[in-house]
């Protein structure tokens, strides 16, 4: 099967932050602090401070 990506693209090594997120994604109790994370409701006592 032909690879649809240019060879230059396929030769780019993953960045350190990409490796970090891949490792953390496999951890059971880790909380992602990426954009839009964590995905849970803000506790009422925190909301009342605003």
C-alpha positions as CSV (number, residue, x, y, z in Angstrom):
1,X,0.0,0.0,0.0
2,X,1.3,3.4,-0.9
3,X,2.0,5.9,1.9
4,X,0.0,9.1,1.2
5,X,2.5,11.3,3.2
6,X,5.7,12.8,1.8
7,X,8.9,11.1,3.0
8,X,10.0,14.3,4.7
9,X,6.9,14.2,6.9
10,X,7.3,10.6,7.9
11,X,10.9,11.2,8.9
12,X,10.0,13.9,11.5
13,X,10.6,12.5,15.0
14,X,8.0,13.0,17.7
15,X,8.6,16.0,19.9
16,X,9.3,15.6,23.6
17,X,5.9,16.9,24.6
18,X,4.2,14.4,22.3
19,X,6.2,11.6,24.0
20,X,5.2,13.0,27.4
21,X,1.4,13.1,26.5
22,X,1.6,9.5,25.1
23,X,3.2,8.3,28.4
24,X,0.7,10.2,30.6
25,X,-2.3,9.0,28.5
26,X,-1.5,5.4,29.6
27,X,-1.4,6.3,33.4
28,X,-4.5,5.3,35.3
29,X,-4.9,8.3,37.6
30,X,-3.2,11.1,35.6
31,X,-5.2,14.3,34.9
32,X,-4.5,16.0,31.6
33,X,-4.1,19.7,31.8
34,X,-4.1,20.3,28.1
35,X,-6.5,22.6,26.3
36,X,-10.0,22.0,27.5
37,X,-9.0,19.6,30.3
38,X,-9.7,18.5,32.9
39,X,-13.3,17.8,31.8
40,X,-15.3,18.2,35.0
41,X,-17.6,20.7,36.6
42,X,-16.1,23.5,38.7
43,X,-17.0,23.1,42.4
44,X,-19.6,25.6,43.6
45,X,-17.4,27.1,46.3
46,X,-14.8,28.0,43.5
47,X,-17.5,29.5,41.3
48,X,-18.8,31.6,44.2
49,X,-15.4,33.4,44.4
50,X,-16.0,35.1,41.0
